Amino acid sequence: MKKLDLENDNISKLIRKFAIPCVISMVVAALYNIVDQIFIGWSDAGAFGNAATNIVYPFTVIALAFALLVGDGVAALFNLSQGAKNEEKAHKAIGNGLVLLIIVSLILTVLGLTLEKQILSIFGGNPNEIECYRYAQDYLRIICYGLPFYIIGQGLNASIRCDGSPKYACVATVIGAITNIILDPLFIFGFNMSVKGAALATVIGQVLTFIISILYLKKAKSFKINKEAIKLDKDVCKKIVSLGLASLITQLAIVIIIAVANNLVGKYGYMTMASTGISYGVVTPLAVIGICMKVFGIVVSIVIGVSLGGMPIIGYNMGAGNTKRVKETIKYILITNFIIGCLAFVLFEFFPTFVINIFGKGNSLEYFEYAGFCLRIFLGGIILTCLVKSLSILLQSMGSSFKSTLLALARDVIFFVPAIIIIATLSKSVVTMLWSAPIADILSFITGVALMKKEYTKMRKLEKAKSKR
């Protein structure tokens, strides 16, 4: 932070300084799952393996959700405390956050290992689909052993960024991801470990990220981990949770989407006919929706990365009462994410076959047909999605945890879930139900604009009060 003046330096320069490493970190984190899916798709497991990873994927997102709940909450509180010149609270935020990450990671690991059948069932796993279910069991068991390393490593990433070391945070994540990418083909094809090999490669990468992140704690620039800092403070923990709640909701919403969609596919997949006269079944839609959600996750990761890059600037200047710089930062981030959304829209609408071919070969005509529908319809509102995700993080950065959480819930839970259930139930079609996503995008964007407008009204009042002094 000594090298970066959040109160005076050029905003575009600051955002690039924080956002580029942050985007790389977020994208690389998302690649952990998508790389597995690519290599599995080209292996003997094929669509069955991809369907299996889609069933387990929501549980890994739950782990990431809790990592970001604590990590982003800590970062927001740390920046707000520094802006208000409250160094003691800033230190406590980091220390308490580390303890919370350890507790959460151990709880989720135990739950994952003891409730395997229940977890797979919730996310669409069907024991009658023998091959797919067996792959899902193999993947889940190995992934669970890596959860403590994954959660703590990802959670600390935010603390490292807010300490003014975004490049270090980026390197920690990138090294883990590169390790995963190198080991995936070695374990899957070289050692013929199939889905188990993909899971093992992922865990080894997560362990490396964890080690590098832990080592940073000894050389932090503006915080210290001591007995006083790690002593749990009820008020500090509450503030961390409230500020990080939007990040938790954003990720859990993905879990809800996949869980609902997977179960609807299990119910209506065999009832929906492709143009070939053959039903789509269950495995094909499960595999395709999994691919769609992970491609969607890459775009969202870029958007969130850009938005998180502005978090230190917004948080510090909100704490210092400098609303002009807050507005300038918000404008820069929204324009950037709008452009990202436009590029993604062009890719999904005009080149769906190119996207789907990345994830394997030798698939059926029904597979490619459903993939085209999924990319074009389900991700048709991607521009609005990018803006909504961005607005949610921006509201979080400003300390408006309730509005941020509400907006995070709006798109994926309040609007999407009822829409997809109603449409699927009425149409009994796994194709028609895809229209629920663009409907949710439109309604949540309207909500986001209204919530941000209220924050701007508050800032104008602060500016008037400041000018009168």
TARAHU-V962428 format. One line per field, one symbol per residue. ss: DSSP state (H for helix, E for strand, - for the rest). burial: I if it has 16 or more other C-alpha atoms within 10 Angstrom, else O. Layout:
ss->???
burial->???
This chain:
ss->----------HHHHHHHHHHHHHHHHHHHHHHHHHHHHHHH----HHHHHHHHHHHHHHHHHHHHHHHHHHHHHHHHHHHHHH---HHHHHHHHHHHHHHHHHHHHHHHHHHHH-HHHHHHH-------HHHHHHHHHHHHHHHH-HHHHHHHHHHHHHHHH---HHHHHHHHHHHHHHHHHHHHHHHHH---HHHHHHHHHHHHHHHHHHHHHHHHHH-------HHHH---HHHHHHHHHHHHHHHHHHHHHHHHHHHHHHHHHHHHHH-E-----E---HHHHHHHHHHHHHHHHHHHHHHHHHHH-HHHHHHHHH---HHHHHHHHHHHHHHHHHHHHHHHHHHHH-HHHHHH-------HHHHHHHHHHHHHH---HHHHHHHHHHHHHHHH---HHHHHHHHHHHHHHHHHHHHHHHHHHH----HHHHHHHHHHHHHHHHHHHHHHHHHHHHHHHHHHHHH-
burial->OOOOOIOOOOIOOIIOIIIIIIIIIIIIIIIIIIIIIIIIIIIOIIIIIIIIIIIIIIIIIIIIIIIIIIIIIIIIIIIIIIIIOOOOIIIIIIIIIIIIIIOIIIOIIOOIIOOOOOIIOIIIIIOOOOOIIIIIIIIIIIIIIIIIIIIIIIIIIIIIIIIIIIIIIIIIIIIIIOIIIOIIIIIIIOOOIIIIIIIIIIIIIIIIIIOIIIOIIOOOOOIIIOOOIIOIOOOIIOIIIIIIIIIIIIIIIIIIIIIIIIIIIIIIIIIIIIOOOOIIIIIIIIIIIIIIIIIIIIIIIIIIIIIIIIIIIIIIIIIIIIIOIIOOIIOIIIOIIIOIIOOIIOIIIOOIIOIIOOIIOOOOOIIIOIIIIIIIIIIIIIIIIIIIIIIIIIIIIIIIIOIIIIIIIIIIIIIIIOIIIOIIOOOIIIIIIIIIIIIIIIIIIOIIOOIIOOOOOOIOOOOOOOOOO
